[in-house]
Amino acid sequence: MDNALFRDLPRCSPGHPKPRVMIPPNDLPFLRLLSRSVEPLAVVDAQTLLILAATPALGHMFGQPPQALTGLAFSSLLAPHEQTGVTALLLAFTADGVLPPRRSYLFVRADNMPLPSDIRGLRFTLPSGRPVALMTLRPVQELLGSVSFYQQVLEELPLALTVQDAEGRYVYINPYALADPELRGRAIGLTVREVMAAEGRAESTALEREAQFRLAAQTRTRVEWQEQSTRPRGDIPRLTHRVAVPIFEEDGGPLSLMLCFARDITLTAWQAEQIQLLDSLIQATEDPMAILDVRPGPTYQQVIHANLVLRQLDDAPPDAHTRPFHSDPLAWVSGPRDRQAIRAALEQLRHHTTATRMEEVHLPDLDIWFEVSFTPVYLTPDQLTHWAVVLRDVTRRKRERAFLQEFMAATLLALRDAPLRVVVSQMLRGMEQILPSWTAVLILPEGEALQVYGDRLPAPLRDWLENRSADQLRDLWAQRDPQRLGRALTLQDPFGPHQQDAGAQTRTSVELALYDPQQTLLGVLALLHPSQTVLPTEATETLGASAGHIALVIERHHQRQQLQQLAYHDSLTGLLNRDGFSRDVSLALTGAARTGAPLALGVLDLNRFKTVNDSLGHAAGDRLLQAFARRLQAVGEKLSLHLLTRLGGDEFAFVLGDPNQMDEVDTTLSQMLAEPFALDGRSVHIGLALGWSVYPYMAADLDTLLQQADSAMYVAKRTGRPFGVYAPTTRPCISGFELESALQTAIQDGQLSLVYQPQVSVTERRIVGAEALLRWCHPQIGNIAPSEFIPLAESLGLMDRLGNWVIERACRDAARWTDPELTVSINVSVLQLQHPHFLAALEDAALRHGLGPQRLVIELTETVMISDVAGLHSTLEQLRSWGARIAVDDFGTGYSTLLSLRQFQADELKIDRSFIQDLGQPGKPGRDSRAIVEVTLTLAATFGLGVVAEGVETEQQAALLREMGCPVMQGWLIAPGLTQDEFLRRFGSAQPDSVQLQ
């Protein structure tokens, strides 16, 4: 109730004006006598029922002096609902002297406290003849304790409490129900309906309370209900929880009082609704959530609330209908490593109390990753009491990230040309990151056998698979996937009758065939599981996502194998080529350095091969090389010769793992060549010269080993022996003084000679000239390369004499060539050009032998052309004015080509053999060489220069030069350096339409 209740309700009270009482004088002594009584009594006029006199005891009962009671109507001392009844009772009593059986009535003190009392009466007449009733009040002793309880406890009770009599009239209202004491007093004696009507509230609420009142009285039990009400002034709806408790006079007796309790639950209901919504939200979330108590005490770091998702993490069986609630966070998991991870995360919270904390927690025993957020909860701004913990399962994300990382690492390995097993194993590990309970395996047909990849594959199953053939795999998948759709197949007991032979460790598999763009089976990618299980979606997704990448890696591996075959193998014999030999021997030397094992390197050259090639033709020579390679491979398999290589022409090389077997290899090769080769119906005998060098005793690097073995081979060839081992005496050193003497006598003794390498047009294969190449064969030393003796000759001042000899001999020989248009190219050093008599000597030689200057081509390197710009410019201009042509040799290997072309007005460019050698080769070297040749041809065309390609050895190189528009070429494809007699035999008698290639 509020303070507005009963504000306008009239009530007769001791504070209201009293009627005036006229007392005859002769009655006063008697009334004074009665008022001195110690009993609580009142003298009441029988006709007016006004109090004529009251004792102090009565005044004390009602909380006011007795004089204040005099003149009041006796009924005004009663509760309003009692007044009418008691008035009738008094009138009847004064008339006939009889009181009804009920004598207890509810009086009300001045402070509105109820005062249940019994009434006793006595009739008599005053001296004046006025009839009166002497009314005595006796407070009901049994209720005194209740009155004290009301006064002392109920007044302070923070709960609305009202008491109603059997007729539903209020007999008590505590301050919590109605704060205003005056209003509480007015309400006493009224019914619920009267109170609500006076307040202007809806009648329906009063009717509902009366109905609940009757229900409680009839059922003799407490009744509870909720009441929603709105105040007249438009407050928000209020929800009240009400309880009616009936109290009866005795067991089975009539209703005495009805206690009504009321509690405003508007806020409580709203809070309950919010809590319910929040709990529903927590329960509905897919992430495990919990509230962790961090208040000091026995509940420290205990879980006080958790949603069902969190409960599913416990150790209950997966099909359990109920999940226990564990307050101890460590009770949610059983694995010791998982407990340690949770303990470590909780320990971090001891030192972190300010803001939300995020961290990733791995439970290794369950193999689950959680992203955990800890949010502090404060009941007061400075009192942290709880942590709200949200766990987000990021296991799939972590596994997917690990999968991608493994695949990225594998891709980098593949781009770096790592072995296929290394790349594939990393990719399979990535698949197993997504599916830890599955085993990833890749099966590839390699030749006639199967290659099986998979680190976790059980050994019995691996052995069984590797004993299958590639044809069996192809036949199996021709049946499973006849249209080559490449779809995943799920199989139970995939090995069928061979299940036991395969180890019986795979009950479920999902397999996918991998095809290349030509629909050729590359291999089979599979996921294996040890039990019969329902295939998870992740398995097919992972298999599909991985298959394309793995197929590309396999295709790239095959392409790399093909490229390596082309790049590192000789196309004619199938043996390694020089590049492949360099690569693999370098690796072998690295391994030997690590283990300390020696190696022997052998280089051999075929004797009489040139004769066979010249007499029977190049096709026969190629077949001879192929047949020799096959025999060499047979010897290699027998004696463990490794890295069999064709270095070029008729020169071969190999590595022997045990140098002690060199003699055995020598003997076996001699026996091999004792049997002739059959070529075009002829028996052809050839010999060989083999030189050896031994690592690490003779040299520690490949280049030196090759030089030593090559030197030993040439010594063996010069001395007529088939075999030789490098020794320091193999190639005696010669001092500058000895070389000077040797050179001075070399010309006189015929040790120097010129050979001529033909130059032909690329398109017509018609000879257009030749390059003069200087050779020196010392009778004791043997052949000495120009790269060795010319630098020494320059340093010793012998180049003038040596150069004049070359010019003299070249002019003499060229003058004897039948074709008067053939040019002869002569290499000239810078020292010759700087000699003051160079031009005179050149013109004199040409004049004496009748050789026109237009047939002379002076070849200069780029280094020569920039060594003395001022001094050479005049000499070169005189040469051109005389009629000779100037060629830039080894074009592209210097560093100021454009400068030389602009300043010296060259007539011809000679492309260095290093660029021609790589033409047509796969990979970057081949592409770079082609680009350089094309740029050179474009540059020459721009300047109007001729071009000669040096070092052409294969038809493929010739075809590419023809395609790019190169006009002239020279090299072993045409012919090696020919003596004058050989040159005249081939080209001197008549001009052939085309040159027969070497």
SEVEXBA-251370 format. One record per residue (C-alpha): residue in three letters; x, y, z. Coordinates in pm, whole numbers, plus 50000, padded with zeros to 5 digits. Last residue first. Example, Ala and Ser with C-alpha at 12.3 -4.5 7.8 and 13.67 -1.06 7.14 Angstrom:
! residues 2
ser513674989450714;ala512304955050780;
END
This chain:
! residues 998
gln582294654440950;leu579874670540706;gln580154666740331;val580224702640207;ser577774713939946;asp577934722039576;pro581604712939573;gln584204737539433;ala586854716539264;ser590194700839347;gly590944720939659;phe588074713139895;arg588464678540036;arg591874668539909;leu593164704139936;phe592114706540300;glu593704673240381;asp596974684340219;gln596964717740395;thr596254701240730;leu592714701640849;gly591324716741174;pro588154697841255;ala585394694640999;ile581864706440931;leu580144694841253;trp583514700041421;gly583184737441382;gln582544766041144;met579514787041058;val578394813740811;pro575154833340741;cys573204832441070;gly569514837440990;met567894826341319;glu566444794741163;arg569764786240998;leu571504790241334;leu568854767841494;ala569384741241228;ala573154742541269;gln572874738541646;gln570544708841602;glu572904694141345;thr575574692741609;glu579124705341663;val579184742241574;gly582184757241755;glu582244791641592;ala579394811241437;val580554835641166;val578784868841109;gly579174895340838;leu578564931740922;gly576084957540789;phe575934976941117;thr572234969641174;ala572564934241042;ala575434928141278;leu573414940941573;thr570474918741483;leu572764888541445;thr574374896141782;val570974900141951;glu569824866641811;val573024849541927;ile572704864642275;ala569044854342305;arg569844819142194;ser572574816742453;asp570284829242730;arg567544804342646;gly569964775242639;pro571644785542962;lys568194791043130;gly566804756443080;pro566844731942796;gln569764730542551;gly569074741042195;leu572084763842180;asp574384757742477;gln577554751342272;ile576894780642040;phe577264806042319;ser580554791442444;arg581774788742081;asp582174826342057;ile580244844341784;lys582664857841520;leu581744892741401;glu582804906341062;asp583704938840891;ala584924959041190;gln584704997241171;phe587315003741441;gln585625030741648;arg581925021141634;leu582374983441644;ser584994985741915;leu582805007942132;leu579844984742084;thr581904955042197;ser583294970342511;tyr583244942642771;gly584594911442606;thr583004876942574;gly580354887442323;phe582484883442012;asp585154856742044;asp586934871641737;val586144906041592;ala586894903941219;ile588774928941003;arg588884926440625;ala591884933140404;gly591644957540115;trp594624981040159;ser592265007640296;arg590974982740550;leu594494974940667;gln595415011540672;glu592385019240892;leu593384990941123;thr596865004941166;ser595565040241229;his593095028841494;leu595635006541663;gly597765033641823;ala594955055841949;val592825027342088;asp595595008042251;ser594164978642448;ile590614982542320;met590864961942005;val593094935442157;thr590584928642433;glu587834925342175;thr589814897842003;leu591274903941659;glu590914883241345;ile592524896641023;val590604883840721;leu592644881140398;arg591054872540065;gln590424909039976;pro594194914740014;gly594844894239698;leu597204864839736;gly599964862939478;his602434845039702;arg605014873239704;leu602344900339725;ala600554884540022;ala603814880040212;asp604984915840134;glu601624931240235;leu601674913340570;ala605324921640640;ala604764958240551;leu601674960340767;phe603454945741068;his606654966041027;pro605934991241307;his604954963741556;gln601804974041748;leu599614950941545;gln601894921841618;leu601914929141989;val598114930941991;ser597884895441865;val596764884841516;asn594564854941430;ile594504848341056;ser591314841840858;val591734828540502;thr589184837340239;leu588034815339954;glu587264835239641;pro590124821639425;asp588794786039461;thr591694762639383;trp593594768339703;arg597314773439641;ala597304810239737;ala595734800240068;asp598744778740151;arg601364805640085;cys599384833140257;ala598844811140563;arg602544800840576;glu603864836540558;ile601294850440803;val601984822441052;trp605764826841021;asn605394864341065;gly603404858441383;leu606064835941531;arg608834860441448;asp606924890041590;met605504869941880;leu608924860442018;gly609244889142262;leu609574866742569;ser606234877742719;glu604484872942388;ala606024838542337;leu604984828942687;pro601404839642617;ile601584820242285;phe602994788242436;glu600224776842668;ser597004788742505;pro598504777042177;ala598324741142307;ile601494720742316;asn601334686942146;gly604064663242250;ile606674669942511;gln609534651042353;pro609154658041980;his607254690642036;cys604064693241832;trp603044729541783;arg599754739541615;leu598564773241481;leu594994776241347;ala594264792541010;glu590524798940971;ala588884788140648;gly586784802840370;val583464802840185;ile582634765940174;arg579084758740064;arg576724743540320;glu573874760640134;thr571984775940429;val574764778940686;ser577464790540450;val580694772840524;gln583914780440716;pro586544753040698;gln589044747940981;tyr592584750940850;val595614735941019;leu598944753441046;ser602184738041155;leu605044743441390;gln607484715241462;gly609044718341115;asp612634718941235;gln613294754941123;ile610104768641268;ala610504749041593;thr614134759641631;gln613374794541753;leu610324781741936;ala612374755742121;ser615034780942217;glu612414804742348;leu610604776042520;glu613854765042687;phe614464800342811;gly610874803742932;ser611144771243119;ile609534738543017;cys607674715943256;pro607414679243171;arg603914665943115;thr603534630943248;thr606394636643486;pro604024648343760;ala602204615143724;tyr598844607643572;val598074571243519;gly598284556543169;phe596484531842948;pro596364520842584;arg600054526942510;gly601184541442181;thr603414567742337;arg601414596442196;lys598074580442297;ala599324572342648;val600614607842687;tyr597264620442560;met595384599342820;ala597664610643103;ser596994646843007;asp593254640643000;ala593414623843341;gln595394653043480;gln593144679443325;leu590044661043445;leu591404657843798;thr592384694543794;asp588904705343688;leu587204682143936;asp588954693444248;ala591114675144505;ala594104664844295;met596734637044283;tyr596204619144613;pro592624630144668;tyr591334617544427;val593134596844161;ser593814605543797;trp593604580743511;gly594184581843135;leu592744558042879;ala593734555242511;leu591454534442296;gly591434510642006;ile589124503641714;his588374473541503;val585534474041251;ser583974443041104;arg581904452540802;gly578314445040714;asp577214481140759;leu579014483141094;ala579774452541307;phe582144461141591;pro585214439541646;glu585894418841959;ala589254427642108;leu587654460142224;met586024443542526;gln589214425042616;ser591114457842626;leu588324473342837;thr588514444243082;thr592284447343118;asp592214484643185;val589304480643430;glu591244453843617;asp594284476543631;met592184505043772;gln590594482444036;asn592754495344323;pro591234529844261;asp587984517344417;gly584904538744338;leu585764542343970;val584474573643795;phe583794577343423;ala584874595943109;phe584454593942732;glu585984611142429;asp584914601742075;gly583274635141997;gly582234650342330;leu582504643142701;arg580474611042673;thr579904600743031;leu579604569943250;leu578844582843598;his579934551543783;leu582104521443700;ser581084493743935;leu583184466243771;lys580494444843609;glu577864471743567;gly580474495443424;val581764469043183;ala578244464543048;gln577854502443028;leu581084504642828;arg579774478542587;arg576624498842537;ala578624530842490;phe580824513742228;ala577724503942032;gln576364539342048;leu579684554241938;leu579884529641645;arg576334538241546;asp577254575241542;gly580314568141329;ala578184548541084;ala575864578241054;his578834601441025;gly580244584540720;leu582024551640645;ser585434565240546;asp585614597740739;asn583904584941053;val585854552341053;thr589114571241012;lys588124595741285;phe587374566641517;arg590834552141462;asn591664554241834;leu588884561442080;asp589594585442366;leu589414577142734;val589174597843056;gly589214580543396;leu588594594143741;ala589624573144043;leu588044579144382;pro589414577744737;ala587194574645050;gly587564600945326;thr583884598845418;arg583044635945400;ala585524643745124;ala584184613944930;gly580654627544959;thr581734661544828;leu583704644344549;ala580614624844448;leu578554656844441;ser581154673344215;val581194641744003;asp577434644643956;arg577394680743839;ser580494679243621;phe579344646843457;gly575914661143387;asp577494691443225;arg579894670243016;asn577174646842896;leu575884616743084;leu575274585542880;gly572214581142659;thr574474574142361;leu573284599342100;ser571324624142312;asp574134627642564;his572664633042907;tyr572664662643143;ala570364687542976;leu568174663642781;gln567834637843055;gln567624665943305;leu564814680643103;gln563024647143094;gln563534641643465;arg562404677143529;gln559294670543324;his558594639043523;his559124657743851;arg556954686243728;glu554204661443650;ile554554646143997;val554464680444162;leu551434690243955;ala549674657944059;ile550484665444423;his548944700144396;gly545804687344223;ala545314658444467;ser545674678844783;ala542374697844773;gly540464666744664;leu541954644844936;thr541434671545197;glu537804676445099;thr537174638845082;ala538664633745428;glu537174665345581;thr533664652745504;pro534244623545736;leu534084587945594;val532134565845827;thr534444540745985;gln535734505545947;ser538944506146141;pro542664511446069;his542094541445842;leu543824548145508;leu543834579645294;ala544864574744932;leu546564591644637;val547044569344333;gly549604575044057;leu550334593443733;leu547774574743525;thr547794588943173;gln544794610743093;gln546844632042848;pro546554661643088;asp548114639943363;tyr546014617143580;leu545804611143955;ala543554583344086;leu541804589544417;glu541404565644707;val539404566145029;ser540324537045251;thr538714517945537;arg539844486045710;thr543604490545694;gln545924472445938;ala545314437145809;gly549064435445727;ala548794434845349;asp548974396745341;gln546034395245580;gln543874417945365;his544894400545040;pro541404385844994;gly539974421044986;phe542664447744995;pro540194476245037;asp538514462345350;gln535824489345312;leu536374512045012;thr535574548544945;leu536364559844590;ala537384595544508;arg536754607344153;gly539434610143885;leu537054607443590;arg539324583243402;gln536404567743210;pro537384532443316;asp537814542643680;arg537784511143891;gln538604486843610;ala541344507943450;trp542364515143806;leu543224478843875;asp544924474243536;arg547204504543596;leu548144492443944;gln548844457243820;asp550944471543536;ala553094490843785;ser553894458643966;arg553084448144321;asn555914439344560;glu556114475544672;leu552514473244791;trp553134442845011;asp556284457945160;arg554484490445242;leu551574471345397;pro553924451145617;ala555854482845718;pro552824502745832;leu552474536045642;arg553234565145869;asp555984580445651;gly554034577245328;tyr555404572544976;val555274540144776;gln557134536344445;leu555724508244234;ala557634486743988;glu557854482943610;gly559114517843538;glu557994539443825;pro554254536043890;leu553434558844181;ile551584551444506;leu550924580244746;val549924574245107;ala548164594345378;thr547414576945707;trp544264587145894;ser543754593846266;pro545424628046249;leu543204640745965;ile544084677345897;gln547724673146003;glu547754640145814;met547234659245491;gly550234681245571;arg552344650445641;leu551404638245294;met552634671145147;gln555964668445329;ser556434632545212;val555694643544854;val558414669944852;val561114648345013;arg560284618044798;leu560324639344482;pro563874650844543;ala564284688544587;asp564304708744265;arg564204742644439;leu560704748344305;ala559714714744457;leu561164724744795;leu559244757444780;thr556064738144702;ala556734714244991;ala557114743545229;met553854758245102;phe552154724245134;glu553394719545491;gln552334754745580;leu548914749545422;phe548334717645622;ala549604734045941;arg547124762345881;glu544364736945814;arg545284718846133;lys545264751146331;arg541924761246182;arg540494726746248;thr541694727546606;val540404762646665;asp537804752546923;arg536774785047086;leu536864784747464;val535164813047649;val536054819748012;ala534324846648217;trp536654852948508;his535214860648851;thr535554882449161;leu537684912349070;gln536904939649324;asp537934975149235;pro534974987249030;thr532594965249229;leu531174931549131;tyr533994929448875;val534214902948601;pro537524897848417;thr537374883248065;phe539544852847988;ser539514843547619;val540704809347514;glu541564799047157;phe541454761547194;trp543494734847018;ile542624698147054;asp544944668047038;leu543044651347322;asp546344642247491;pro548014673647357;leu545514698947492;his546794730247323;val545914764247463;glu545914795847254;glu545784828647439;met543574858847486;arg543364879647804;thr540684905347870;ala541924933048095;thr543344940248438;thr543954909348645;his546904890848495;his549464876648737;arg547334849448893;leu545694843848555;gln548924828948416;glu548644800548668;leu545284791348523;ala546854786648177;ala549674765348321;arg547194743148509;ile545144738548192;ala548254727447997;gln549364704348281;arg545954688348293;asp546114681847919;arg549554666047960;pro548234643248234;gly545214632548027;ser542004631348230;val540134662548125;trp537184681348279;ala538404673748630;leu541264698848603;pro538774727548598;asp537444716548941;ser533744725248963;his532814695248754;phe529254691648627;pro528374657148511;arg527024650648163;thr523824631748113;his522624610447823;ala526024594147764;asp526544583947399;pro530054598947372;pro531134581747695;ala531824605747984;asp535414618247999;asp534564655047997;leu534574677947693;gln530814674847654;arg530394695247969;leu531844725347791;val529174723147524;leu526514719847793;asn527304753747941;ala529364759148253;his528764776848583;ile530594778248916;val533944765548788;gln536514767349066;gln539574789749061;tyr539144798449430;thr536054781249574;pro537714773249909;gly538634809549972;pro539894839949792;arg537574851149513;val538634838249172;asp535434820449071;leu535504808648709;ile532424812048493;ala532384788048198;met531864787147822;pro532404760547554;asp531734775147208;glu528674765147006;thr526494790347182;ala522954779747275;gln523724772947640;ile525314807047686;leu522434824147508;ser519894804647710;asp521804814248025;leu521734850547920;leu518044849047842;gln517324831748171;ile519434856948357;gln517584885148184;glu514244869448270;ala515324864248628;gln516464900148646;trp513154912148511;ala511324889748756;thr513454902449042;leu512904938248937;thr509104934348934;ile509144910349225;asp507394932849476;arg506654910249769;ala503254906849936;phe502314886950244;cys498714882050351;leu497834867350687;met494194857350713;leu492704856351061;ser490244835351264;leu488744810851021;pro486384786551188;gly487474755151373;gly488694722251228;asp491794724451438;glu491474755951644;glu490924793051592;phe492064790651229;ile494864809351056;pro494784811950674;val498024820950485;ala497574841950169;val500794846849963;arg501324874049704;his504094879349446;thr503764913949301;leu504504925348947;arg504354962348878;pro503344977548548;ile505115010848477;asp503575040448650;gly500555057148491;arg499125079048768;pro496445053448840;arg499015027348941;thr499344996348725;ser498994961048853;gln500274926348792;glu499534900849059;gln501314868349110;trp499754840249308;glu500294819549621;val497724801749837;arg498334787650184;thr496134759450295;arg492724756450463;thr491294747050123;gln488184768150184;ala489934797050359;ala492784797950108;leu490364797149819;arg488174824149974;phe491114847650011;gln492324839249655;ala488904849449525;glu488934881049736;arg492374889749594;glu491174884249235;leu488054905149296;ala490184933549431;thr492424932449121;ser489384931648892;glu487994962749063;ala490684983748902;arg492255010049127;gly490705043149225;glu492265044749572;ala488885045949746;ala487755016749532;met490914998149620;val490355002649994;glu486694993349976;arg487424962149767;val490104950950005;thr487814954350303;leu487924982250562;gly488364978150941;ile491874993150948;ala492435013950637;arg492075046950817;gly494815037751067;arg497235028050790;leu496555061550626;glu497485079350944;pro500605058050986;asp501905066450634;ala504325038650522;leu501815013450392;ala502854977150316;tyr506324982150463;pro504745000150758;asn502704969350863;ile498944967150811;tyr496724951451074;val492994944551126;tyr491994947450762;arg488524934650691;gly488094901750504;glu485104888950694;ala487234862850877;asp489644889950988;gln492394904150777;val496114908350853;thr498464926750621;leu502184922250557;ala504484938950301;leu508034926250350;pro511064943950485;leu509984933950842;glu510684962251080;glu507074966851198;leu506684929351186;val509384924651443;gln508834946451746;gln505224957551721;tyr503894927551547;phe505824904051777;ser504644923252082;val501094920451959;ser501704883751896;gly502984879352249;leu499964897352385;leu497714875252179;glu497224847752440;gln496484873552715;val493394887952545;pro493194923052691;arg490424925252952;leu488064954152910;thr485404962253177;met482144979853083;leu479964994453363;ala476685000853193;val474555030553278;pro470905038453356;arg470345074653471;gly468255076853790;ser470115106853930;pro471685083854187;leu473215062853900;thr471535031053782;phe473164997053731;arg474164973253454;leu477424953153461;gly479494943953154;arg482464922553049;ile484284927952723;asp487304907152606;ser490154924752434;pro492154924952107;leu494184957152095;pro495344965651743;met497974993251714;asn496555024451558;asp498725047551774;ala495605058251964;arg494905021552037;val492455001151838;phe489964976251983;leu489294942351830;tyr486644922652012;ser486584892752236;arg483264886052411;arg481594861552182;pro478914843652376;pro476574873352346;leu476004896652651;val472604897652826;gly471394926053051;asp467994930552878;ala467974966452755;thr471484977552850;phe472864945652692;ala470834949652376;leu472034985052328;leu475584974152406;leu475474945852150;ala474024968251884;thr476884992651937;val479404963651938;gly478244951651600;thr478314985851442;gln481754994151576;glu483584961651496;his484424969251133;pro485705003151235;ala488134989151491;leu486894997051836;leu487485026852062;ser484905046551865;ser482245021851985;phe482425036152339;ala481335069652204;leu483675095552341;gly482635119552623;thr485425108752855;leu488275091652668;ala490615121552675;gln490055124453051;pro491455089053083;pro494875100152953;gln496105084152628;gly497755051852505;phe494635030452474;met495565005952748;his496865034152963;gly493555052452939;leu491785020753054;ala494105017853353;pro493565054453431;thr489865046953477;ala487205061153248;ala484035081553309;leu480855091353126;ile481705072752807;leu478935077752556;leu476565049052473;thr473795074752423;gln471045055252603;ala472885032752844;asp475505059052926;val478845041452953;val481065039753262;ala484435027153148;leu486765001053290;pro490434991653292;glu490684980053650;val492584999353913;ser489385017454013;arg489635054454085;ser487185062553806;leu484415044153996;leu484665067754289;arg484685098354071;leu481555085353899;phe479775081454236;pro480755115654346;leu479595130654015;asp476115115253999;asn474525140354250;pro475815168954038;pro473935158153726;ile476235149953433;met475775167353092;val478045153152825;arg479145175052528;pro479875154852215;lys483595150752146;pro485575168751873;his487885144451692;gly491255133451839;pro489785103752010;ser488815089651669;cys485775088551452;arg486855079951095;pro486335096550766;leu488155081050455;asp489725107750236;arg493365097050262;phe492365060350268;leu495495049550070;ala497595077449924;asn500635068150129;asp501175035449942;met500005000050000;
END
